[in-house]
Amino acid sequence: MPSLRDYRDRIKSVKSTRKITSAMKMVAASKLRRAQEQAEKSQPYALAMGAMLSRLASNVTVSSTTPKLLSGSGEDCKYLLIVVTADRGLCGGFNSNIVRDSRIKIKELEAQGKEVSLICAGRKGYDLLQREHGDKILHAFREVFGKNHIEYSQAHEISSFVIDKFDAGAFDKCILMYNSFKSVLVQTPEAQQLIPFEVDKLEDQAGDVELESNSDSVSIKSPYDFEPTEEEILGKLLPRNVGVQIYRALLDSAAGEQAARMTAMDNATRNAGEMIDDLTLQYNRARQAYITKELIEIISGAEAI
């Protein structure tokens, strides 16, 4: 049975831990506000750019002059997964969820006979994947989230590396794996294909697009004429779109990390409080038993005299 000193030491230790988790919760809450604002501001731009490129690409007939970022390499053998995680832990299942989905995706692709390579954006993803898939990692950007806020230059560095590898024939398709920020309590793992660009099936909204459908397919046509040609415009915008989508994923991940850490530290603080109450109760019971034992010994000694 633990002594009274053991109980006091444990209570003191848990109280110190509660102070740390409470402080980390407040720090995460302060960082979350700024990160959430960045993430919410980037989403409309990223979505609008994707929709605009979809309308533009729908007018293009794939040929030898079509940008490779739209037409692809013509093969479907090599895949590149960009896994976006945090640089730090103590944020619940935020990192493990996206790493788990990445492992599942790797197994699915390898079961189909595909060759898979990885790029890790965030130190935790690299740490969790290097033991099992270290030979597949082309590069790791480990300190992406080290600054107070995410800058586009960081996403541009990653996108430039990815596009250079694509031009060199290192992969045929690129998939971005990240945690999409839905709310403070919800961060959903997402898989988005970046290369080749996927033309979204848009709905007819306010006459912006005209849908022509038949039993076999649905096509999207833009009512606008473009100058210069669509291929030239896509050649300029598609590389930028890769950077924009990666930037959005980084911002979502940064906001989701702080939200997950705030929630995890709040739960840890509550658990520490419950543990302190339980240990205090055990300490009082042990102290009462110790006092009762001493009284019995004193009374027994007095009676013996």
C-alpha positions in Angstrom: 0.0 0.0 0.0 1.4 3.4 -0.9 2.5 5.6 1.9 1.2 9.1 2.7 4.3 10.6 1.1 3.7 8.7 -2.1 0.2 10.0 -2.3 1.4 13.6 -1.7 4.1 13.2 -4.4 1.6 11.9 -6.9 -0.9 14.7 -6.2 1.9 17.3 -6.6 3.0 15.7 -9.9 -0.5 15.6 -11.4 -1.1 19.2 -10.3 2.1 20.2 -12.2 0.9 18.3 -15.2 -2.5 20.0 -15.0 -0.8 23.4 -15.0 1.1 22.5 -18.2 -1.9 21.1 -20.1 -4.0 24.1 -19.1 -1.3 26.5 -20.3 -1.0 24.5 -23.6 -4.7 24.7 -24.0 -4.7 28.5 -23.7 -1.7 28.8 -26.1 -3.5 26.6 -28.7 -6.7 28.6 -28.3 -4.8 31.9 -29.0 -3.0 30.4 -32.0 -6.2 28.8 -33.3 -8.0 32.1 -33.9 -5.3 33.4 -36.2 -4.9 30.0 -38.0 -8.6 29.7 -38.4 -8.9 33.1 -40.0 -6.2 32.2 -42.5 -7.8 28.9 -43.4 -11.2 30.4 -43.9 -9.9 33.2 -46.1 -8.0 30.8 -48.3 -10.8 28.4 -49.0 -13.0 30.6 -51.3 -9.9 31.5 -53.4 -8.8 27.8 -53.7 -12.3 26.6 -54.5 -13.0 29.4 -57.0 -9.7 28.8 -58.8 -10.5 25.0 -59.1 -13.9 25.8 -60.5 -12.5 28.3 -62.9 -9.9 25.9 -64.2 -12.5 23.2 -64.5 -14.6 25.4 -66.8 -11.5 26.4 -68.8 -10.2 22.8 -69.1 -13.6 21.6 -70.3 -13.0 23.5 -73.6 -9.7 21.8 -74.2 -9.3 18.8 -76.4 -6.4 16.7 -75.2 -3.6 16.8 -77.7 0.2 17.1 -77.9 0.0 20.8 -77.0 -2.1 20.2 -73.9 -0.2 20.9 -70.7 1.0 17.7 -69.0 -0.5 18.9 -65.7 -3.9 18.5 -67.4 -3.4 15.6 -69.7 -1.0 13.6 -67.5 1.8 11.4 -68.5 -0.4 9.0 -70.3 0.3 6.2 -67.8 -1.1 5.1 -64.5 1.8 3.2 -62.8 3.5 5.6 -60.4 1.8 7.5 -57.6 3.1 10.3 -55.4 1.4 10.9 -52.1 1.9 14.3 -50.3 1.2 13.6 -46.6 0.6 16.8 -44.6 0.9 16.5 -40.9 2.0 18.7 -38.0 5.5 19.3 -36.7 4.5 18.6 -33.1 2.4 16.0 -31.2 0.1 16.3 -28.2 -2.9 17.0 -30.5 -4.9 13.8 -30.1 -5.4 11.7 -33.2 -4.7 14.6 -35.6 -1.5 13.2 -37.0 -2.2 9.5 -36.5 -5.5 9.7 -38.5 -3.9 11.1 -41.7 -1.0 8.7 -41.4 -3.4 5.8 -41.0 -5.3 6.8 -44.1 -2.0 7.2 -46.0 -0.9 3.7 -45.0 -4.3 2.4 -46.2 -3.9 4.3 -49.5 -0.4 2.9 -50.0 -1.6 -0.7 -49.4 -4.5 -0.2 -51.9 -2.2 1.2 -54.6 0.4 -1.5 -54.1 -2.3 -4.2 -54.2 -3.1 -2.9 -57.7 0.5 -3.2 -58.7 1.3 0.6 -58.5 4.6 2.1 -57.5 4.2 4.6 -54.6 6.5 7.4 -53.4 6.0 9.9 -50.6 6.6 13.5 -49.8 6.1 14.4 -46.1 5.1 18.0 -45.2 5.5 18.1 -41.4 7.9 16.4 -39.1 5.4 14.0 -37.4 4.4 12.4 -40.7 8.0 11.7 -41.5 8.6 10.3 -38.1 5.6 8.0 -38.3 6.2 6.8 -41.9 9.9 6.4 -42.1 10.1 3.1 -40.2 7.7 1.3 -42.5 8.0 3.3 -45.7 11.3 5.1 -45.4 12.5 3.8 -48.8 9.5 5.5 -50.5 10.1 9.0 -49.1 11.5 11.3 -51.8 11.8 14.3 -49.5 10.6 15.6 -46.1 9.7 19.2 -45.4 10.0 18.9 -41.6 9.7 22.5 -40.4 6.7 23.7 -42.4 4.7 24.8 -39.3 7.6 26.2 -37.3 6.6 29.9 -37.9 3.7 31.8 -36.3 1.8 31.7 -39.6 2.0 29.8 -42.9 3.3 31.7 -45.9 2.7 30.9 -49.6 6.4 30.7 -50.2 6.4 27.4 -48.2 3.7 25.9 -50.4 5.5 27.2 -53.4 8.7 25.4 -52.4 6.7 22.1 -52.1 4.8 22.6 -55.4 8.0 23.5 -57.3 9.6 20.3 -56.0 6.6 18.2 -57.0 6.3 19.7 -60.5 10.1 19.2 -61.1 9.7 15.6 -60.1 6.7 15.2 -62.4 8.5 16.8 -65.3 11.4 14.3 -64.6 8.9 11.4 -64.9 9.2 10.4 -61.2 5.4 9.8 -61.0 2.2 9.8 -63.1 -0.4 10.9 -60.5 -0.1 13.0 -57.4 -2.5 12.8 -54.4 -2.6 15.3 -51.6 -3.4 13.8 -48.1 -4.3 16.3 -45.4 -6.8 17.1 -42.6 -9.5 19.4 -43.9 -10.6 21.9 -41.2 -14.4 21.8 -40.8 -14.8 23.2 -37.3 -13.0 23.4 -34.0 -14.2 19.9 -33.1 -14.0 18.3 -36.6 -11.0 17.8 -38.8 -11.6 15.3 -41.6 -8.9 13.5 -43.5 -9.1 14.3 -47.2 -7.4 12.9 -50.4 -7.3 15.3 -53.3 -5.7 14.5 -56.7 -3.4 17.4 -57.8 -1.8 16.0 -60.9 -3.2 15.5 -63.4 -5.8 18.2 -62.8 -9.3 16.7 -62.4 -12.1 18.5 -64.2 -14.9 18.8 -61.6 -18.5 18.0 -62.6 -20.0 21.4 -61.9 -23.6 22.2 -61.6 -25.3 24.9 -63.7 -25.2 28.0 -61.5 -26.8 31.2 -62.6 -26.0 30.5 -66.3 -22.2 30.3 -65.7 -21.9 26.9 -67.3 -24.0 24.9 -69.7 -24.3 21.1 -69.0 -24.7 18.8 -72.0 -25.5 15.3 -70.9 -26.3 12.0 -72.5 -26.5 8.4 -71.3 -22.7 8.0 -71.3 -21.2 11.2 -70.1 -21.6 14.7 -68.8 -19.5 17.5 -70.2 -19.0 21.1 -69.1 -18.7 24.0 -71.6 -17.8 27.5 -70.8 -19.7 30.3 -72.6 -16.6 32.4 -72.9 -13.9 32.7 -75.6 -10.3 33.0 -74.4 -7.4 34.9 -75.6 -4.7 33.7 -75.6 -5.7 30.1 -76.1 -6.9 27.8 -73.4 -3.7 25.8 -73.5 -1.6 28.8 -72.9 -3.7 30.0 -70.0 -3.7 26.5 -68.5 0.1 26.3 -68.9 0.4 29.3 -66.7 -2.3 28.6 -64.2 -2.1 24.9 -63.5 1.4 25.1 -61.8 0.0 28.0 -59.7 -3.1 25.9 -58.8 -0.8 23.1 -57.4 0.7 25.7 -55.1 -2.6 27.2 -54.1 -4.1 23.8 -53.3 -1.1 22.8 -51.2 -1.2 26.2 -49.5 -4.9 25.6 -48.6 -4.0 22.2 -47.2 -1.2 23.7 -45.1 -3.5 26.3 -43.7 -6.3 23.8 -43.0 -3.7 21.5 -41.3 -2.3 24.4 -39.2 -5.8 25.4 -38.0 -6.8 21.8 -37.4 -3.6 21.1 -35.4 -4.4 23.9 -33.0 -8.0 22.9 -32.7 -7.1 19.3 -32.0 -4.4 20.3 -29.5 -6.8 22.6 -27.7 -9.4 19.8 -27.4 -6.8 17.3 -26.4 -5.3 19.6 -23.7 -8.8 20.4 -22.4 -9.5 16.7 -22.0 -6.1 16.2 -20.4 -6.8 19.0 -17.9 -10.2 17.6 -17.0 -8.7 14.1 -16.5 -5.9 15.5 -14.3 -8.5 17.2 -12.2 -10.5 14.0 -11.8 -7.3 12.1 -10.9 -6.4 14.7 -8.3 -9.8 14.3 -6.7 -9.4 10.5 -6.7 -5.9 10.7 -5.2 -6.9 13.2 -2.6 -9.7 10.9 -1.5 -7.3 7.9 -1.3 -4.8 10.1 0.6 -7.5 11.1 3.1 -8.6 7.5 3.6 -5.0 6.4 4.1 -4.3 9.3 6.5 -7.5 8.4 8.5 -6.5 4.8 8.7 -3.0 5.7 9.8 -4.3 8.0 12.6 -6.8 5.3 13.7 -4.0 2.7 13.8 -1.9 5.0 16.0 -4.8 5.7 18.3 -5.4 2.0 18.7 -1.7 1.4 19.5 -1.8 4.2 22.1 -4.9 2.9 23.7 -3.7 -0.7 23.7 -0.4 0.4 25.3 -2.2 2.3 28.0 -4.5 -0.6 28.8 -1.5 -3.0 29.0 0.1 -0.7 31.7 
